[in-house]
Every structure is written in C-alpha cells, then in structure tokens.
C-alpha cells in the first residue's frame, strides 16, 4: 500500500471538533496536502481535519519546472473552501511574491475597503470592478505581480514539462496538443501578467485556458494536468 507523504501544511490548524478517518502514523489528524506514489502515477490529495477533500492524479515524469509562485498553498485560495480571511491571504501571497495573481469577490463593502487599501499600498497592478447581481453589489478584485511571464517564470522548463505530460497521457492527438501548448507558452514570453487583469479566470473554456489560468493563479502544474488529461 503506497504511503502518504505530506508536502504542504494546511492554511489553518486542524480542528478536532469533527474529525475524519484519515490519520497520521501517530494518530493525529491528517491535515494538508499529501502525495502517494504509484508505479506510473502520483496522487496528490487534499485532506482537512482527517477528511478527504480532493485528489489530483497525474503521470510520473522527470519534472523540471520550479517557481516560488507556483505551489500547493495556492490551491487553498481557489475558492469554495468557506474559510474566513482568504481574501486577505490571497492579496498577501501576491505581495509576498508567492502567487502571481490573486482574484476574489465579495458582497461586504466594509471588508472591501481595507483590502483595496492593501492593494493600493502594495504598488502592484490591480483592478476593482463593481458588479450588480440580483440587487446586490458585488466587488470583484484582481491583483497581480509585476513583470512579464518570461521574467517571472522559466517558460522553457514549463513547456518541456507539459510536453512530457502530454506524451505520458492518453491524449489521442499528442502532436497537435504539443503544438498548441507550445504556441500558448511561447506567446506569453513578453506579455505582462497584469495584461490579464480583465481575463475571465473563473470560466476556462478549454485545456489551453486551464493551463493559462493555472499558471496565473499559481497552482501546481500537476494539478492542472490532472484536470485536463
């Protein structure tokens, strides 16, 4: 039976009030991101308070791409976790240089003002949009790191890793897929991350959108691969 290897701590401490069945060897609750290695694949599992939340399955390759801005912690900021303070954490991680783009929405005007002040004081590119939904005002805020994709990321190793994942997948037309991904990544080299402040990150329309959005939001590329193959 493959063992669990913890690779990332959860954003919040474990809560024993409603414990799940997944436990560490010492009996404490599993809480964080874990890796399980199989013969040809890895499984990346998000477990909170002993409860299984999500699994990402992807092929084994000789991965080369690395970036401080692309990490497992950013997975907790993808929305839907119902945790307080994630808007603040989202902005903070972009300011600290461990997330390329932070994006969130809120209906609470009193919470928005200090968050907008954080964005302004950071000196980083950001935008705030007010959207009316069902007679409620929704504040949509996006903040990004400075610089081009080519300056911030090693796009050569990123491209090589995606080629390896395509070739290790069951994709029926690997040549076409590799050409499309190569064209996308090559096109990003001289583009600023802030050029995508208005991008519809919440509704990716195909695998190339998933690759772009995953990179901009700082999610491990293995998790993106798991979604598209």
Secondary structure per residue as TSV (DSSP state, phi and psi in degrees):
chain	resnum	aa	ss	phi	psi
A	1	X	-	360.0	122.4
A	2	X	-	-59.6	141.2
A	3	X	-	-89.8	160.2
A	4	X	E	-89.2	130.2
A	5	X	E	-116.3	119.8
A	6	X	E	-75.8	128.1
A	7	X	E	-119.4	-8.0
A	8	X	E	-159.0	135.5
A	9	X	E	-80.1	150.0
A	10	X	-	-68.1	157.7
A	11	X	S	-68.9	-25.7
A	12	X	S	-120.9	154.4
A	13	X	-	-64.2	156.1
A	14	X	-	-64.5	148.0
A	15	X	-	-120.0	117.1
A	16	X	G	-84.7	2.6
A	17	X	G	-70.2	-26.2
A	18	X	G	-141.1	71.8
A	19	X	-	-73.8	146.0
A	20	X	-	-94.8	-172.7
A	21	X	S	-88.4	-16.5
A	22	X	-	-81.8	125.2
A	23	X	B	-130.4	151.8
A	24	X	-	-74.2	171.5
A	25	X	T	-60.5	-28.3
A	26	X	T	-89.7	5.8
A	27	X	S	93.8	-10.6
A	28	X	-	-74.3	159.5
A	29	X	B	-66.3	137.0
A	30	X	-	-72.5	135.1
A	31	X	-	-157.3	98.4
A	32	X	E	148.5	-156.6
A	33	X	E	-107.1	131.6
A	34	X	E	-125.0	153.7
A	35	X	E	-119.3	135.0
A	36	X	E	-122.5	128.4
A	37	X	E	-100.9	128.9
A	38	X	-	-115.5	-176.5
A	39	X	S	-62.1	-45.1
A	40	X	S	-119.6	-5.0
A	41	X	E	-137.5	165.3
A	42	X	E	-115.3	147.6
A	43	X	E	-117.2	125.2
A	44	X	E	-105.1	121.3
A	45	X	E	-119.5	133.1
A	46	X	E	-98.6	119.6
A	47	X	E	-127.1	128.3
A	48	X	E	-123.7	125.6
A	49	X	T	51.7	36.0
A	50	X	T	83.0	2.0
A	51	X	E	-103.7	131.1
A	52	X	E	-70.4	127.9
A	53	X	E	-111.2	-43.2
A	54	X	E	-160.3	146.5
A	55	X	E	-127.0	135.4
A	56	X	E	-116.3	122.4
A	57	X	E	-112.7	130.8
A	58	X	E	-152.2	157.2
A	59	X	E	-70.5	157.7
A	60	X	-	-79.4	130.8
A	61	X	-	-139.4	172.0
A	62	X	-	-88.3	82.1
A	63	X	-	-68.2	137.7
A	64	X	-	-116.9	-27.5
A	65	X	-	-72.4	132.5
A	66	X	-	-142.3	143.9
A	67	X	-	-160.2	136.8
A	68	X	T	-65.1	-20.6
A	69	X	T	-86.0	-8.9
A	70	X	S	-114.8	110.3
A	71	X	-	-158.3	164.7
A	72	X	G	-66.7	-31.6
A	73	X	G	-56.5	-34.2
A	74	X	G	-67.2	-18.5
A	75	X	G	-62.3	-29.8
A	76	X	G	-72.2	-9.5
A	77	X	G	-106.9	19.0
A	78	X	S	-84.7	-3.6
A	79	X	S	96.1	156.9
A	80	X	-	88.9	0.9
A	81	X	S	-87.5	-15.3
A	82	X	-	58.7	40.0
A	83	X	-	-109.0	140.9
A	84	X	T	-77.5	147.0
A	85	X	T	85.5	5.4
A	86	X	H	-72.5	-27.7
A	87	X	H	-62.5	-46.1
A	88	X	H	-61.4	-45.1
A	89	X	H	-63.4	-38.0
A	90	X	H	-61.1	-48.4
A	91	X	H	-64.9	-44.4
A	92	X	H	-58.9	-41.7
A	93	X	H	-67.0	-35.2
A	94	X	H	-66.6	-44.2
A	95	X	H	-61.9	-37.7
A	96	X	T	-78.6	-5.2
A	97	X	T	80.9	24.1
A	98	X	S	-117.9	16.0
A	99	X	-	-157.0	128.0
A	100	X	S	-71.1	-37.9
A	101	X	E	-142.7	139.0
A	102	X	E	-120.9	135.1
A	103	X	E	-142.1	136.8
A	104	X	E	-160.7	163.9
A	105	X	E	-127.8	153.2
A	106	X	E	-153.6	146.2
A	107	X	S	-96.2	-8.8
A	108	X	-	-92.2	105.1
A	109	X	H	-64.5	-35.6
A	110	X	H	-66.6	-27.5
A	111	X	H	-82.9	-25.3
A	112	X	H	-71.5	-40.0
A	113	X	H	-56.1	-51.6
A	114	X	H	-64.2	-30.2
A	115	X	H	-70.2	-40.0
A	116	X	H	-65.0	-36.3
A	117	X	H	-65.1	-39.2
A	118	X	H	-60.0	-45.3
A	119	X	H	-61.9	-45.0
A	120	X	H	-63.0	-47.1
A	121	X	H	-68.1	-23.5
A	122	X	H	-69.1	-25.8
A	123	X	T	77.7	5.3
A	124	X	-	-88.6	155.9
A	125	X	-	-63.2	136.1
A	126	X	E	-155.9	165.2
A	127	X	E	-145.8	149.9
A	128	X	E	-127.9	127.6
A	129	X	E	-123.8	134.5
A	130	X	E	-100.5	124.3
A	131	X	E	-124.6	131.4
A	132	X	E	-93.8	121.8
A	133	X	E	-128.7	115.2
A	134	X	T	51.4	51.8
A	135	X	T	65.0	14.5
A	136	X	E	-117.7	144.1
A	137	X	E	-89.9	123.3
A	138	X	E	-110.9	130.6
A	139	X	E	-102.9	119.4
A	140	X	E	-109.9	116.4
A	141	X	E	-121.4	134.7
A	142	X	E	-131.9	133.2
A	143	X	E	-130.6	141.9
A	144	X	E	-131.4	161.7
A	145	X	-	-71.5	161.0
A	146	X	S	-84.4	157.4
A	147	X	S	105.9	165.9
A	148	X	B	-86.1	163.3
A	149	X	H	-59.2	-38.4
A	150	X	H	-67.4	-29.0
A	151	X	H	-79.7	-34.9
A	152	X	H	-85.1	-35.4
A	153	X	S	-121.4	151.9
A	154	X	-	-83.6	89.7
A	155	X	H	-69.3	-24.6
A	156	X	H	-65.2	-48.4
A	157	X	H	-69.8	-32.4
A	158	X	H	-61.3	-45.5
A	159	X	H	-63.9	-43.8
A	160	X	H	-60.6	-40.7
A	161	X	H	-65.5	-42.6
A	162	X	H	-64.6	-36.8
A	163	X	H	-61.9	-41.5
A	164	X	H	-64.9	-40.9
A	165	X	H	-66.2	-40.8
A	166	X	H	-60.3	-46.9
A	167	X	H	-67.5	-24.4
A	168	X	H	-90.0	-5.3
A	169	X	S	-92.3	-179.7
A	170	X	-	-97.6	21.0
A	171	X	-	-55.9	128.8
A	172	X	S	-73.2	-25.0
A	173	X	-	-129.1	77.8
A	174	X	H	-67.6	-35.0
A	175	X	H	-64.4	-46.2
A	176	X	H	-62.8	-41.3
A	177	X	H	-63.5	-44.7
A	178	X	H	-62.8	-41.0
A	179	X	H	-64.8	-41.6
A	180	X	H	-66.2	-43.2
A	181	X	H	-67.7	-40.6
A	182	X	H	-60.1	-43.7
A	183	X	H	-62.8	-41.4
A	184	X	H	-62.7	-52.3
A	185	X	H	-64.9	-39.5
A	186	X	H	-62.5	-36.0
A	187	X	H	-69.6	-17.7
A	188	X	T	-84.7	-15.7
A	189	X	T	-50.0	-48.9
A	190	X	T	-102.3	10.4
A	191	X	-	-91.4	136.9
A	192	X	B	-72.8	144.8
A	193	X	G	-60.6	-34.5
A	194	X	G	-67.6	-14.1
A	195	X	G	-62.7	-16.7
A	196	X	G	-106.6	21.6
A	197	X	T	-59.0	-30.9
A	198	X	T	-97.7	6.9
A	199	X	-	-69.1	144.2
A	200	X	-	-82.0	76.5
A	201	X	T	-68.4	-22.3
A	202	X	T	-82.5	-12.7
A	203	X	S	-133.1	65.4
A	204	X	-	-61.1	136.3
A	205	X	-	-102.5	-3.3
A	206	X	S	-174.8	-179.9
A	207	X	H	-63.9	-31.1
A	208	X	H	-69.2	-36.4
A	209	X	H	-64.0	-41.4
A	210	X	H	-60.6	-41.7
A	211	X	H	-64.0	-45.1
A	212	X	H	-66.4	-48.7
A	213	X	H	-64.5	-42.2
A	214	X	H	-59.6	-40.9
A	215	X	H	-67.6	-45.8
A	216	X	H	-63.0	-37.0
A	217	X	T	-89.1	-1.6
A	218	X	T	78.9	27.5
A	219	X	-	-85.0	143.6
A	220	X	-	-53.4	136.3
A	221	X	H	-65.6	-22.6
A	222	X	H	-61.5	-36.6
A	223	X	H	-72.1	-34.3
A	224	X	H	-65.8	-43.6
A	225	X	H	-57.5	-40.8
A	226	X	H	-61.4	-32.3
A	227	X	H	-78.7	-30.2
A	228	X	H	-103.8	-11.5
A	229	X	-	-126.0	360.0
